Amino acid sequence: MENKCTDINNLLEKLSLEGFSGYEFVDYWDADTMAVGMKKGNVLIYISAYDYSKTNGYDVIMEEFETGIILKSEYKRSYHELINDLLYFLK
């Protein structure tokens, strides 16, 4: 994505190789260059690379799109932990 930081663009590249289906990348946070979203059905997943260069971890918030109810919130997740989180919601 043109307006996103290198860490997010690298993540998007890696995620595109994971074989998830039925989701779309969304960007409801134009001003946040360190975040991107994934949406499938009524689930919205916010992924932030803030502090990634220091922690090698992503912050993840998964919520119901229509209600905003938080389904899961995790911080400083490694790439493999992030994939496991995504598998549960994107299966």
Buried (B, 14 or more C-beta within 10 A) or exposed (E): EEEBBEBBBBBBEEBEEEEBEEBEEBEEBEEBBBBBBBBBEEBBBBBBBBBBEEBEBBBBBBBEBEEEEEEEEBEBBEBEBBBEBBEEBBE
